[in-house]
Amino acid sequence: MQVRINVDHWTPAGRRRSQPLYSAFVRNEFLGKECVIKGVDRETVERKSIDKLNAWALQESNGRARVNAEAAFEGSL
């Protein structure tokens, strides 16, 4: 799993930051969830992003299994 990390050296007001701000946008279409993870350390942002995506992948797997079980139950009626 690869995460795209953005780096920003400028504030919204156009001033130079003393240290860059790293951010990653992560999304899970099945769950309808998304978030932006920010930090001053690239490795931390990448690790937190991957952790979030892994947690969502587990939730998605459980959700898909539940949907399939419900569909199988309704099909047997």
MDAnalysis code that builds the backbone (N, CA, C; Angstrom):
import MDAnalysis as mda
import numpy as np

u = mda.Universe.empty(231, n_residues=77, atom_resindex=np.repeat(np.arange(77), 3), trajectory=True)
u.add_TopologyAttr("name", ["N", "CA", "C"] * 77)
u.add_TopologyAttr("resid", np.arange(1, 78))
u.add_TopologyAttr("resname", ["MET", "GLN", "VAL", "ARG", "ILE", "ASN", "VAL", "ASP", "HIS", "TRP", "THR", "PRO", "ALA", "GLY", "ARG", "ARG", "ARG", "SER", "GLN", "PRO", "LEU", "TYR", "SER", "ALA", "PHE", "VAL", "ARG", "ASN", "GLU", "PHE", "LEU", "GLY", "LYS", "GLU", "CYS", "VAL", "ILE", "LYS", "GLY", "VAL", "ASP", "ARG", "GLU", "THR", "VAL", "GLU", "ARG", "LYS", "SER", "ILE", "ASP", "LYS", "LEU", "ASN", "ALA", "TRP", "ALA", "LEU", "GLN", "GLU", "SER", "ASN", "GLY", "ARG", "ALA", "ARG", "VAL", "ASN", "ALA", "GLU", "ALA", "ALA", "PHE", "GLU", "GLY", "SER", "LEU"])
u.atoms.positions = np.array([
    [0.856, -1.167, 0.000],
    [0.000, 0.000, 0.000],
    [0.904, 1.234, 0.000],
    [0.637, 2.127, -0.883],
    [1.449, 3.323, -0.985],
    [0.595, 4.554, -0.734],
    [1.155, 5.507, -0.031],
    [0.452, 6.730, 0.326],
    [1.188, 7.901, -0.307],
    [0.436, 8.801, -0.901],
    [1.043, 9.994, -1.495],
    [1.117, 11.087, -0.433],
    [2.328, 11.556, -0.171],
    [2.563, 12.577, 0.841],
    [2.816, 13.913, 0.137],
    [2.098, 14.940, 0.555],
    [2.306, 16.295, 0.041],
    [3.141, 17.077, 1.046],
    [3.961, 17.986, 0.548],
    [4.758, 18.832, 1.434],
    [4.439, 20.290, 1.116],
    [4.277, 21.079, 2.169],
    [3.933, 22.488, 2.000],
    [4.929, 23.332, 2.789],
    [5.611, 24.233, 2.099],
    [6.593, 25.110, 2.736],
    [6.028, 26.494, 3.041],
    [4.770, 26.726, 2.649],
    [4.186, 28.056, 2.784],
    [2.896, 27.994, 3.603],
    [2.643, 29.033, 4.378],
    [1.400, 29.142, 5.137],
    [0.292, 29.610, 4.190],
    [-0.970, 29.503, 4.588],
    [-2.048, 30.023, 3.742],
    [-1.920, 31.531, 3.488],
    [-1.248, 32.253, 4.389],
    [-1.058, 33.695, 4.213],
    [0.114, 34.017, 3.290],
    [0.845, 32.985, 2.836],
    [1.943, 33.208, 1.906],
    [3.304, 33.373, 2.565],
    [3.398, 33.107, 3.834],
    [4.682, 33.207, 4.532],
    [5.382, 31.851, 4.518],
    [6.695, 31.898, 4.545],
    [7.501, 30.666, 4.571],
    [7.423, 30.033, 5.956],
    [7.161, 28.727, 6.003],
    [7.120, 28.001, 7.279],
    [8.539, 27.776, 7.794],
    [8.686, 27.711, 9.117],
    [9.998, 27.424, 9.690],
    [10.396, 25.973, 9.425],
    [9.416, 25.097, 9.334],
    [9.645, 23.718, 8.918],
    [8.470, 23.280, 8.058],
    [8.705, 22.403, 7.094],
    [7.621, 22.018, 6.176],
    [6.515, 21.249, 6.891],
    [5.318, 21.342, 6.323],
    [4.158, 20.613, 6.830],
    [3.834, 19.510, 5.820],
    [3.778, 18.282, 6.298],
    [3.470, 17.132, 5.451],
    [2.007, 16.754, 5.657],
    [1.373, 16.299, 4.594],
    [-0.027, 15.888, 4.705],
    [-0.316, 14.761, 3.721],
    [-1.308, 13.968, 4.067],
    [-1.769, 12.880, 3.203],
    [-3.292, 12.829, 3.281],
    [-3.926, 12.671, 2.137],
    [-5.373, 12.534, 2.051],
    [-5.668, 11.052, 1.846],
    [-6.435, 10.456, 2.751],
    [-6.772, 9.041, 2.641],
    [-8.287, 8.886, 2.570],
    [-8.724, 7.862, 1.828],
    [-10.157, 7.673, 1.589],
    [-10.462, 6.183, 1.461],
    [-11.666, 5.804, 1.924],
    [-12.201, 4.470, 1.706],
    [-13.587, 4.654, 1.114],
    [-13.727, 4.267, -0.137],
    [-14.987, 4.460, -0.866],
    [-16.119, 3.621, -0.276],
    [-15.843, 2.371, 0.073],
    [-16.888, 1.480, 0.588],
    [-17.499, 2.031, 1.869],
    [-16.648, 2.500, 2.790],
    [-17.130, 3.028, 4.061],
    [-17.611, 4.465, 3.958],
    [-17.217, 5.147, 2.892],
    [-17.575, 6.557, 2.745],
    [-16.815, 7.443, 3.713],
    [-15.593, 7.044, 4.050],
    [-14.792, 7.810, 5.003],
    [-13.571, 8.390, 4.305],
    [-13.170, 9.565, 4.779],
    [-11.956, 10.198, 4.280],
    [-11.408, 11.117, 5.355],
    [-10.095, 11.341, 5.318],
    [-9.493, 12.270, 6.266],
    [-8.147, 12.748, 5.737],
    [-7.687, 13.848, 6.293],
    [-6.373, 14.394, 5.989],
    [-5.521, 14.236, 7.234],
    [-4.361, 13.648, 7.061],
    [-3.431, 13.456, 8.162],
    [-2.268, 14.400, 7.936],
    [-1.960, 15.222, 8.952],
    [-0.905, 16.226, 8.837],
    [0.136, 16.030, 9.925],
    [1.351, 16.490, 9.636],
    [2.415, 16.445, 10.623],
    [3.677, 17.101, 10.101],
    [4.639, 17.265, 10.981],
    [5.901, 17.908, 10.601],
    [6.965, 16.877, 10.235],
    [6.638, 15.589, 10.341],
    [7.577, 14.521, 10.033],
    [6.970, 13.613, 8.967],
    [7.647, 13.453, 7.857],
    [7.125, 12.670, 6.731],
    [6.839, 11.215, 7.116],
    [7.743, 10.594, 7.838],
    [7.580, 9.192, 8.210],
    [6.372, 8.984, 9.115],
    [6.135, 9.910, 10.027],
    [4.985, 9.803, 10.930],
    [3.677, 9.913, 10.156],
    [3.610, 10.851, 9.234],
    [2.399, 11.016, 8.418],
    [2.158, 9.769, 7.580],
    [3.214, 9.217, 7.005],
    [3.067, 8.005, 6.200],
    [2.604, 6.825, 7.062],
    [3.198, 6.646, 8.235],
    [2.826, 5.547, 9.125],
    [1.374, 5.678, 9.587],
    [0.973, 6.897, 9.996],
    [-0.403, 7.109, 10.446],
    [-1.402, 6.881, 9.313],
    [-1.034, 7.271, 8.106],
    [-1.903, 7.071, 6.946],
    [-2.095, 5.586, 6.662],
    [-1.011, 4.839, 6.686],
    [-1.088, 3.399, 6.436],
    [-1.878, 2.710, 7.541],
    [-1.661, 3.125, 8.790],
    [-2.426, 2.557, 9.899],
    [-3.926, 2.813, 9.726],
    [-4.276, 4.023, 9.318],
    [-5.684, 4.376, 9.106],
    [-6.280, 3.542, 7.970],
    [-5.547, 3.413, 6.869],
    [-6.034, 2.620, 5.738],
    [-6.193, 1.153, 6.115],
    [-5.271, 0.616, 6.906],
    [-5.379, -0.777, 7.348],
    [-6.594, -0.978, 8.250],
    [-6.839, -0.029, 9.152],
    [-8.006, -0.116, 10.031],
    [-9.295, -0.077, 9.208],
    [-9.344, 0.817, 8.240],
    [-10.520, 0.901, 7.379],
    [-10.682, -0.357, 6.533],
    [-9.574, -0.949, 6.088],
    [-9.650, -2.180, 5.290],
    [-10.276, -3.301, 6.108],
    [-9.950, -3.374, 7.385],
    [-10.558, -4.383, 8.256],
    [-12.054, -4.122, 8.419],
    [-12.434, -2.859, 8.628],
    [-13.853, -2.510, 8.731],
    [-14.585, -2.836, 7.424],
    [-13.938, -2.562, 6.303],
    [-14.549, -2.858, 5.005],
    [-14.745, -4.361, 4.834],
    [-13.748, -5.135, 5.215],
    [-13.844, -6.589, 5.106],
    [-15.003, -7.118, 5.939],
    [-15.121, -6.625, 7.164],
    [-16.230, -7.038, 8.029],
    [-17.577, -6.603, 7.450],
    [-17.626, -5.401, 6.909],
    [-18.863, -4.898, 6.315],
    [-19.281, -5.688, 5.091],
    [-18.322, -6.022, 4.250],
    [-18.635, -6.823, 3.049],
    [-19.089, -8.227, 3.439],
    [-18.474, -8.808, 4.459],
    [-18.878, -10.139, 4.919],
    [-20.306, -10.107, 5.455],
    [-20.642, -9.044, 6.179],
    [-21.995, -8.897, 6.725],
    [-23.014, -8.753, 5.587],
    [-22.683, -7.932, 4.587],
    [-23.587, -7.743, 3.441],
    [-23.785, -9.068, 2.701],
    [-22.695, -9.815, 2.495],
    [-22.804, -11.101, 1.807],
    [-23.632, -12.104, 2.616],
    [-23.458, -12.109, 3.931],
    [-24.227, -13.026, 4.782],
    [-25.704, -12.680, 4.731],
    [-26.028, -11.385, 4.760],
    [-27.423, -10.966, 4.687],
    [-28.028, -11.335, 3.342],
    [-27.260, -11.170, 2.276],
    [-27.760, -11.514, 0.932],
    [-27.988, -13.014, 0.825],
    [-27.096, -13.815, 1.408],
    [-27.266, -15.266, 1.371],
    [-28.488, -15.698, 2.167],
    [-28.713, -15.045, 3.308],
    [-29.875, -15.362, 4.145],
    [-31.166, -15.023, 3.413],
    [-31.211, -13.857, 2.778],
    [-32.414, -13.445, 2.050],
    [-32.643, -14.346, 0.838],
    [-31.568, -14.813, 0.238],
    [-31.699, -15.699, -0.933],
    [-32.210, -17.075, -0.562],
    [-32.039, -17.472, 0.696],
    [-32.485, -18.815, 1.100],
    [-33.948, -18.843, 1.528],
    [-34.564, -17.684, 1.608],
    [-35.986, -17.635, 2.037],
    [-36.926, -18.023, 0.941],
])
